[in-house]
């Protein structure tokens, strides 16, 4: 998730990452490593970045189950500030609302 996080940080490359299966890879990592707070934190952060400026990517993320894995991460680690912060940011992005970056 860290590698995809850094690639998705740029609006220019985020679309490319998503088109090449990046969203699916992030969601899969979060599903397969639910007990690992680092994977959940960086997964939420990567999803927040990758969905920032691309409506098509937001749609892809919704269809891939991103909102559900993000909500699960927040519920599993409610005291992990990074997961809660980046998870909420990602959910805001998926809902199509602007949030401060």
C-alpha positions as CSV (number, residue, x, y, z in Angstrom):
1,X,0.0,0.0,0.0
2,X,2.9,2.4,0.7
3,X,4.2,2.2,-2.9
4,X,0.7,2.8,-4.3
5,X,0.2,5.6,-1.8
6,X,3.3,7.4,-3.2
7,X,2.3,6.8,-6.8
8,X,-1.2,8.0,-6.2
9,X,-0.1,11.2,-4.5
10,X,0.2,12.9,-7.9
11,X,-3.0,13.7,-9.6
12,X,-1.2,13.0,-12.9
13,X,-0.2,9.4,-12.0
14,X,-3.3,8.5,-9.8
15,X,-5.4,7.9,-12.9
16,X,-2.7,5.6,-14.4
17,X,-2.4,3.7,-11.2
18,X,-6.2,3.2,-11.0
19,X,-6.4,2.1,-14.6
20,X,-3.7,-0.5,-14.0
21,X,-5.5,-2.1,-11.1
22,X,-4.2,0.0,-8.2
23,X,-7.6,0.4,-6.5
24,X,-8.2,-3.3,-6.7
25,X,-4.7,-4.0,-5.2
26,X,-5.3,-1.6,-2.3
27,X,-8.7,-3.0,-1.5
28,X,-7.3,-6.6,-1.7
29,X,-4.5,-5.8,0.6
30,X,-6.9,-4.2,3.1
31,X,-9.2,-7.3,2.9
32,X,-6.3,-9.8,3.3
33,X,-4.5,-8.0,6.1
34,X,-7.4,-6.7,8.3
35,X,-5.4,-7.1,11.5
36,X,-2.4,-5.1,10.3
37,X,-2.8,-1.4,11.3
38,X,0.0,-0.3,8.9
39,X,-1.7,-1.9,5.9
40,X,-5.1,-0.3,6.9
41,X,-3.5,3.1,7.5
42,X,-1.6,3.2,4.3
43,X,-4.5,1.7,2.4
44,X,-6.9,4.4,3.6
45,X,-4.3,7.0,2.8
46,X,-3.7,5.6,-0.7
47,X,-7.4,5.5,-1.4
48,X,-7.8,9.1,-0.3
49,X,-5.0,10.1,-2.6
50,X,-6.1,8.1,-5.6
51,X,-9.7,9.3,-5.5
52,X,-8.7,12.9,-5.0
53,X,-9.2,14.4,-8.5
54,X,-10.7,11.7,-10.6
55,X,-14.5,11.0,-10.7
56,X,-13.9,7.8,-12.7
57,X,-11.5,6.6,-10.1
58,X,-14.0,7.3,-7.3
59,X,-16.6,5.3,-9.2
60,X,-14.1,2.4,-9.6
61,X,-13.2,2.6,-5.9
62,X,-16.9,2.4,-5.0
63,X,-17.5,-0.6,-7.2
64,X,-14.4,-2.3,-5.8
65,X,-15.7,-2.0,-2.3
66,X,-13.4,0.7,-1.0
67,X,-16.0,2.3,1.2
68,X,-16.6,-0.9,3.0
69,X,-13.0,-1.8,3.7
70,X,-12.3,1.8,4.8
71,X,-15.3,1.7,7.2
72,X,-14.1,-1.7,8.5
73,X,-10.6,-0.3,9.1
74,X,-12.0,2.6,11.1
75,X,-14.2,0.3,13.1
76,X,-11.4,-2.1,13.8
77,X,-8.9,0.6,14.8
78,X,-11.0,3.5,16.2
79,X,-8.1,4.8,18.3
80,X,-5.5,4.8,15.5
81,X,-5.5,8.5,14.5
82,X,-4.0,7.8,11.1
83,X,-6.6,5.3,10.1
84,X,-9.4,7.4,11.3
85,X,-8.1,10.6,9.7
86,X,-7.2,9.1,6.3
87,X,-10.2,6.8,6.4
88,X,-12.6,9.7,6.9
89,X,-10.8,11.7,4.2
90,X,-11.2,8.8,1.8
91,X,-14.9,8.4,2.6
92,X,-15.4,12.1,2.0
93,X,-13.7,11.7,-1.4
94,X,-15.8,8.7,-2.3
95,X,-18.9,10.6,-1.4
96,X,-17.9,13.3,-3.9
97,X,-17.4,16.0,-1.3
98,X,-14.4,18.3,-1.2
99,X,-12.2,18.0,1.9
100,X,-9.0,19.9,2.9
101,X,-6.0,18.0,1.7
